[in-house]
Every structure is written in C-alpha cells, then in structure tokens.
Amino acid sequence: MKAELFNQYALHWAGGFLLIYVLAQLLVAKHPRFQFLSPIQKSVLVKLIAIGGFGLAYVLVQFVIA
C-alpha cells in the first residue's frame, strides 16, 4: 500500500484558511468594537479568529463529509 504524502485537498484547505484569514482581517479592521485595540492586539485577535474559524470549518466539514 502506497503512503500518501500530500493530501489531495491540501490546496483547498490552504485556500480556505487564507480566505478565513482575510475575512478576519476585514472584520477587525472595520468593526467599531475593535477600534480601541492596539495594532499588536488586533494582529493577535486576527490570528485567533482565523485559527478558530478554520478549526470550526474543518470539524464541520469532517462531520458532514465523513
């Protein structure tokens, strides 16, 4: 049995994460709730939102498809 080193959907997941990251940046930049944060806090918040959103999307896709 041949071991698969590269998942066939890896590029889709990478593109999905990039989309979620860009949407998180737009949310933090435009929403008035986040205007009082410093640039470092905004950067950390964007990363947390992106990782959390991607994790949620991954779990949902795995449950729906599998």
Backbone bond lengths (Angstrom), bond angles and torsions (degrees), N, CA, C in turn:
res aa  C-N    CA-C-N  psi(-1)  N-CA   C-N-CA  omega(-1)  CA-C   N-CA-C  phi
1 M - - - 1.452 - - 1.524 108.98 -
2 K 1.294 116.03 130.51 1.460 122.30 -176.41 1.531 110.48 -84.32
3 A 1.320 115.28 130.48 1.464 119.91 178.65 1.528 109.22 -79.27
4 E 1.313 115.44 135.51 1.454 120.63 -179.59 1.532 108.82 -95.22
5 L 1.327 116.14 116.02 1.458 120.43 -177.20 1.525 112.08 -87.86
6 F 1.302 117.14 -23.67 1.463 120.37 -175.83 1.511 108.61 -129.69
7 N 1.317 116.33 115.75 1.457 121.33 179.73 1.529 109.31 -63.61
8 Q 1.312 116.77 137.46 1.461 120.40 -177.66 1.531 112.54 -65.99
9 Y 1.314 116.79 -18.93 1.463 120.54 179.81 1.527 112.94 -102.58
10 A 1.320 117.59 10.58 1.462 120.63 -175.96 1.530 112.20 -60.83
11 L 1.314 117.27 -39.39 1.470 119.80 179.30 1.521 111.28 -68.09
12 H 1.323 117.30 -34.05 1.469 120.55 177.25 1.529 109.95 -66.17
13 W 1.338 116.38 -43.07 1.460 119.81 178.88 1.529 110.85 -65.39
14 A 1.315 117.37 -40.08 1.467 120.62 178.98 1.527 110.13 -64.55
15 G 1.321 116.77 -42.95 1.466 120.29 177.14 1.515 111.99 -64.38
16 G 1.331 116.51 -38.61 1.467 120.33 177.50 1.514 111.76 -64.42
17 F 1.339 116.58 -40.85 1.462 119.21 177.93 1.522 110.59 -65.21
18 L 1.323 117.05 -41.05 1.465 120.20 178.77 1.529 110.69 -61.80
19 L 1.313 117.11 -41.64 1.468 120.93 177.68 1.528 111.09 -63.04
20 I 1.322 117.42 -44.85 1.462 120.95 178.76 1.525 110.58 -63.25
21 Y 1.338 117.05 -39.54 1.469 121.09 179.52 1.527 111.09 -63.55
22 V 1.329 117.05 -43.77 1.467 120.96 179.17 1.528 110.38 -65.05
23 L 1.328 117.39 -41.51 1.465 120.00 178.20 1.529 111.67 -64.80
24 A 1.329 117.23 -36.86 1.464 120.75 177.00 1.529 110.33 -65.82
25 Q 1.330 117.49 -39.73 1.465 120.23 177.36 1.521 110.76 -62.63
26 L 1.324 116.72 -43.60 1.466 120.06 178.77 1.520 111.47 -63.95
27 L 1.316 116.88 -41.17 1.458 120.71 179.10 1.530 110.75 -60.46
28 V 1.318 116.89 -48.91 1.466 120.49 -177.38 1.526 110.82 -68.33
29 A 1.313 117.84 -35.09 1.468 120.48 -178.59 1.526 112.18 -72.86
30 K 1.318 117.81 -34.67 1.470 120.62 -172.26 1.527 114.97 -98.73
31 H 1.308 118.67 -27.18 1.461 120.54 -173.55 1.527 110.18 -75.85
32 P 1.333 117.82 132.06 1.469 120.42 -177.74 1.530 113.96 -65.10
33 R 1.315 118.21 -21.80 1.463 121.01 -179.76 1.531 111.63 -64.48
34 F 1.327 117.52 -28.46 1.460 121.27 -175.00 1.526 113.34 -100.10
35 Q 1.325 118.63 6.15 1.462 120.92 -176.16 1.524 113.18 -69.88
36 F 1.328 118.75 -25.81 1.459 121.41 -177.45 1.530 112.67 -80.17
37 L 1.329 118.50 -9.54 1.459 121.42 -177.84 1.525 111.41 -76.25
38 S 1.322 115.61 150.77 1.460 120.50 175.45 1.531 109.06 -74.81
39 P 1.333 117.85 163.81 1.478 119.63 179.15 1.530 113.45 -58.40
40 I 1.320 117.88 -35.92 1.467 120.04 179.02 1.529 110.10 -68.45
41 Q 1.320 117.09 -42.04 1.465 120.43 178.31 1.531 110.76 -63.75
42 K 1.338 116.44 -38.87 1.466 119.71 177.56 1.521 111.14 -64.20
43 S 1.317 116.53 -40.69 1.460 120.88 179.35 1.527 111.31 -62.80
44 V 1.325 116.42 -45.01 1.459 120.56 178.73 1.530 110.27 -64.99
45 L 1.318 116.88 -41.67 1.460 120.86 179.79 1.529 111.43 -62.74
46 V 1.332 117.06 -41.75 1.464 120.51 177.91 1.524 110.15 -60.40
47 K 1.318 116.74 -43.47 1.465 120.03 179.83 1.524 111.51 -65.00
48 L 1.327 117.37 -41.37 1.460 120.46 179.01 1.523 111.53 -65.50
49 I 1.325 116.96 -43.12 1.464 120.52 178.59 1.521 110.35 -63.80
50 A 1.328 116.93 -42.75 1.463 120.62 -178.28 1.529 111.20 -65.50
51 I 1.326 117.37 -45.38 1.469 120.10 -179.86 1.527 110.67 -66.80
52 G 1.332 116.53 -42.66 1.465 119.95 177.96 1.517 112.44 -64.38
53 G 1.322 116.61 -43.13 1.460 120.54 178.49 1.516 112.52 -64.79
54 F 1.335 115.46 -40.50 1.461 119.07 178.00 1.522 110.93 -66.78
55 G 1.319 116.63 -41.29 1.469 119.73 177.97 1.516 111.13 -61.51
56 L 1.318 117.00 -43.58 1.462 121.08 178.02 1.525 111.04 -63.08
57 A 1.328 117.10 -44.50 1.464 120.71 178.73 1.527 110.80 -62.64
58 Y 1.324 116.92 -40.67 1.470 120.60 -179.91 1.537 111.02 -63.24
59 V 1.324 115.76 -45.57 1.474 119.68 -179.69 1.529 110.31 -64.11
60 L 1.335 117.28 -43.58 1.460 120.10 179.68 1.518 111.78 -62.83
61 V 1.320 117.31 -43.07 1.472 120.43 179.70 1.522 110.39 -65.69
62 Q 1.314 117.64 -40.25 1.461 119.87 -179.88 1.526 111.31 -65.32
63 F 1.329 117.59 -37.67 1.462 120.15 178.59 1.518 112.00 -73.27
64 V 1.317 118.31 -36.05 1.454 121.03 -178.19 1.532 110.48 -74.84
65 I 1.318 117.00 -42.29 1.465 120.18 -176.81 1.518 111.11 -80.06
66 A 1.326 117.42 -41.52 1.481 120.35 -175.02 1.505 112.74 -85.20
